[in-house]
Amino acid sequence: MTVIVREISPGVRADLEGFAAVRRSALPFYLITPDSLAHDLAHLHPDARYRPLVAEEDGEIIGSAQVGLLHENPGPVQGFVNVYVRPDRTRRGAGALLVRAAEEYLAGLGATRLLAWVLDEPGNRAFAEARGYRVGRSAHFLRLDLAHGTLPPLQGPPPGVELRPASDFAGDPRPVYALDAETTADEPSEAGAAELTDYESWLEETWHHPLTSLELTTIALVDSVPAAFTAARTDGGTRYHTGMTGTARAFRGRGLAKLAKNDSLHRARAAGYTEAFTGNDTGNEPMLAINRWFGYEVCATEVRYVRELG
């Protein structure tokens, strides 16, 4: 059996399906589809230098790697290397080949620091540490049973507060972009604070992403000013995911994020979605507390590993 590593071919449907299938098998709580991958390849900012790789064994895709630059993080050039192999195809050398190819590519782009998400399992951690990566922050994947769980009752917004779907901003999404940029800058990360500064790229990468649900994304407005939100994505089937829930600094401590997320979850369940997923930095206790209040349970943990080059 021979394993080779190559770059994905965006125009080949089998490549898109194979890459997505590997990610779903390794991370069943992560939303990805062939169409969402194709969109990322076509619309991610050029400075990301995004280059997804696949490992192939006798014509079958058994591994995948997300590879690129964290161009929104100022400072030294940082790259990301997220490698996943089908659980039934491990110990064939696919992971090692993917890491080597990714590191060579990123070093050639001038990256001096590499970051990799690794599932918190002994074998995966040993694999990363054997290749010179040191342990950093960690994050939880959380799952909520929308079909059989009990959501907190819907609460009417307090005076001066209005809940609206993001689709109401379709004519001018810039206020939502400003809110996303402010909350993203405060999100804890091993890579440092990310800066969203390119509105047109945000439109392509986030607002128009095929997984983004503008109908299920909820914005909380205070005196007509967007103050908090929860961003919803769906897979077109039964799975719903919130990728970011946050509140602008001037409005924190008023329960607005919880209000927005509860509204979105209730509407997702009414729309027929049966599973809800989200993720949290393990040190983000305020958001973890909110998710526990909704009934989310930790289903897996990832650890961010870091390697300094040169």
N, C-alpha and C positions, 0 to 999 in steps of 0.2 A: 504494500500500500504506500503510495507516494503522496505527500502533502505539499502543495505549492501555495504561495501567497501572491495575490495580485490585486490591483486596483479594481474597484467595482466599475462596471460598464453601465452608465446611467440609462442608455437606451435599450438595455436588455432586460426584459421583464423578469426573466428567471433570476438574474442577479439581485434585483430589488426584492423579489419574493424570498430568495434564499437568505439574504442579509436580515430581513425582517423576521423570518422564521427562527433564525439563531437567537436573535435578541429576545423574542417572545419565549423561547424555550428556557433560556438562561435567566430571564427576568420576566416572569409571567405577570408582574404587577406594573409593567412599563408599557405605555401606549406607543405603538409604532405600526405603520402599515406600509406597503410598497409605495403607495401614493404620497404618504408623508415624507418618506425617504427621498423620492424623486423631487419633491418640492424643496427639501433642504439642499439637495445637490444643485438645484437650479437657482436658488434665491439666497443662500447664505452669503453674507458679506464677503467680497473677494479677499479682504485682509485676513479672514479666518483660514484661508488656504486649506479648506476642508478636503480631506482625501480618505474616504472610507475604504477599508481593505477587507478582503475575504480570504479565508483559508479553504482550500478545495482539496478533497481527497478523491481521486479517481472520478472527477467530474461532479462530485457532490459537495455543496458548500456546508462546511461543518464549523466554521469560526468566523468571527467578524471583529472589526476594530474601527472605532470612531477616532479619527486622527485630525488634528488641526491646531490652530493658534488661538489663544484667548486674547483676541485683539481688543476687547472692551476693557481689559484690565491694564491700567498704566503701569509703567516701571519696566523691569527686565522682561525680555521676550519669553513668554510661557506657552508651553504646548500641552495638549491633552491627549492621552492615550487610554482609551477605554476598550479593553479586550474581553470578548466573551466567546466561549466555545460551547457547542451543544453538550449538555450533560452526559449524553450517551456516546460522545465522541472525544472524550478527554484522553490524555496520556498518549497522544499520537504525535506530539510536537507542534501542533497547530498554534497553541498559545505562544510558545517561544518564538516561532517564526514571525508571527504577527507583531510581537513586541519589538523584535529586532528591526523589522522593516519600518515600523512606525518611528522608532528612535532615530534611525538613519535619515529618514525624511525630515523630521523636525530639527535635527541637528544641522542639516543642510539649509534650513530656513533661518538659522541663527538662534534657535531656542536655547536658553541656558537653564531652564527649569521645566521639568515635566511633571504633570499631575495625572494620576490614574485612579479611577474608582474601582474598588475590589470588594466583592462580596465577603462579608465577615465570616469566613470559614477557614479552618486551619490550613488546608491545602492551598487555598487562594492566597492567603497572607504569606505563607512560606514562599510561594512562587514569586511574589513581588519583592520580598526582602532578599531573596537569593540574587535578584538582579539589581540590587543597590538602591531600592526604594525604601524610604523611611515612613513610618506611620504618621498620619496627620489627623484631621478632624474625621468625624463619622456622621452618618445620616441614616435615618430610619425610612423605610417604606411602610406606609400604613394602609390598611384596608377597612372598608366599612360595607357591611351587608345591607344594601339599600332595599333589597326585596323583602327581607325578613326582620331587619333591625328596626328599632324605634327611634326616630329622629326627635329632637327637642321640638316642642310646639312652635309653630310660626308666631312671631311677635310683630305687632304693628310698630312701625318706626316712631320714635319720639318726635315732638314738634320740631319743625325745621329740617327734618331728615326725610329723604325720599329714596326709595330703591328702584333702580331702573336697569333693564338689560343693556348690555353693551351695544346691541343692535340699534338702540336709540341714538347712538353716536356715529352711525355709519356715514353720515354726511360730513362729519368733522371729528375724527378720532383723536385729534391732538390733545385734548384735555385728559384722555385716558392714557396716552403716551406719557404725559408729564407725571401723572400719578404712578405709573409703572416705573419710570426712571427714578423717581425719588425713593420708592420702596426697595427697588433693586439695589440701589447704592448702599442701603443699610443692611442688606442680607449678609449673614456671616458666611465666610468662605475662606478656604485655605489659599485661594488664589488672590485674595484681597478684594476690595470693593470694585464691583463692575460699574462702568459708566455708560449709560445709554445716551449717546449723543447724536445718532444718525436717525432722524425720523423716518426717512424713506426706507431705510433698511428694516427698521422696526415694523413698518407696514407690511413689507414682504415676508419677513421672518416670523412675525407673531400675529398680527391682525388678520392677514390673509392666509395664514397657515391652514391646510386642509383639516387638521384636527381641532382647530379652534372653534368653539361654539359661542358665537356672539349672543345667541338667544339665552344660553345658560350662564354666561358670565354676568355677574351682578355688580353694579356700581352703586355705592351709597353716596348720596349728595347731601351736603349740609348747606342750606341756603343757596341751593343751585350750584354749589362748587363740588366737584368730585373729590371725596375725602377718603374713601376706602373701597376696596374691590376684592373679588375672588375671581380668578381667571379659570375658565372651564375648557377642557378639551374632551372630546369623545372619539371613539373608534368607529362610529357608524353602526355599532352593534349594541352591546349591552353594558359597555364599560365607560365610565366617566372619571375624569381626573382633574384635580385642581393643581396647577403648576405654581401659582403664586397667590397668596392672600396677604394683603397688606393695607396699612393705613398711613396717610400722609402725616408727617411729624406734628403738625399743628393740631391734629384731631385725635391723637392717640389717647388711650385710657378711657374711651367712651363706649367701648363695646361695638364699634361700627363694623369691624372686620367679622366678628361673630355674627352680626345681624345679616351682613351680605352673604356669608357662606351658608347660613341656614336657609336663606331664601333660595339660593342656587341649588342646594341639595334637595329641597322639597320639589322644586321644579324639575330637577333631573329625575327624581323618582316618578313623578307624575308623567314624565315623557317616556317611561319604560326602561330606564337604566337600572340595572340590578346590582352593580358593584361600583363602589367609589374608591379611588386611590388618591394618595397624596404622598408627599415626602417632606421631612423636616430634619434640619441639622439637630443632632442630639443635644446641643447646648441651647437650642432655642426653646426654652421651657415655656414661655408665654404661648407660643403657637402649639406646642405639644399639649398643653393644658386645654386649649380650645378644642383640639381634635379629639382628646379623650372625652370631653364633654359631649361631643357629637356621637361618640361610640366607636371611633376608629381604634383599631388594634394594630400593633407593630407586626408586620409579616416578614420582614427581612431587614438587615442592616448592611450598609456599605461603608467601607473605610477609604478615605482619601489618602493615597500614598504619593510621596513626592521624591523626585530624584533631581539632584543638581548635576548639570553637565559641565564638563571642563574643569 
